[in-house]
């Protein structure tokens, strides 16, 4: 579930009231443009990780095929994941099977923990802010981009250049690790404090995070999965995989602000309830179908 690639960015901005609706994109076109490697990581995390056993190429290719990934792309995704150290292959006669490496298992375990816990427990906020001050010269654009990417991934927002804030003071150690790894620790400073009387927290939140774009993402997720009722092994496995694949983006997009800082009727809460309900509902059928794929393949060996 975790993906070593940088987190995805938010999509287009929310349309104003009365604007024409966004054109519908067919699932075939949308899935065909999805990263085969990213989908492979979802499949590995959801079905291979819980089972401590190798899996045949044919099963992974078939599973990705259900998500409309072509066989060539599926095999390329396997080769790339192996080259990056997440998988190791083993030839058995003329066939190949794959196992997670220790780093691959660790990566997926950490990702699974984050994905399945996300949206369950609201932050018990005491009104305290963590503020990080760290500036990078304009000339070092690549370093600035890496800092922004990693702090955004960690849930920080930036109301003004060089200043990063989080309503979760527990993030300080993570921030310290980020600036140290980027060689910026000597010039970084952090503070933990309550908001003062100048300006307002609502304005700071609006300048630090674009919640309207995140709302769009959550509402798209809700629209897509609310009425979905797959029946039978293959449709359930596909629905479960797509559910997890779409949900795994949110821990890296949502700063998980406390309820007091969120808009009324926050769609992230409804989306989280939907994900956890559907995941529990579909999981038995999806896992059973995966086991059927393995049993069928083993009989044919």
Protein Blocks (a to p, Z undefined) as FASTA:
>chain_A
ZZfbdcdddddddddehiacdddddfklmmmmpcfklmmmmmmmmmmmmpccdddfklmm
mmmmmnopafklmmmmmmmmmmnopaccddehjbccddddfklmmmmmmmmmmmmmgoka
ccddehiacdddddddfklmmlmmmmmmmmmmnopacfbghiacdfblklmmmmmmmmmm
nopmmmgccddddddfehjfklmmmmmpcfklmmmmmmmmmmmmmmgccedjklmmmmmm
mmmmmmmmmmmmmgoiafklpcehiaklmmmmmmmmmmmmmmmmmmmmmmmmmmmmmmmZ
Z
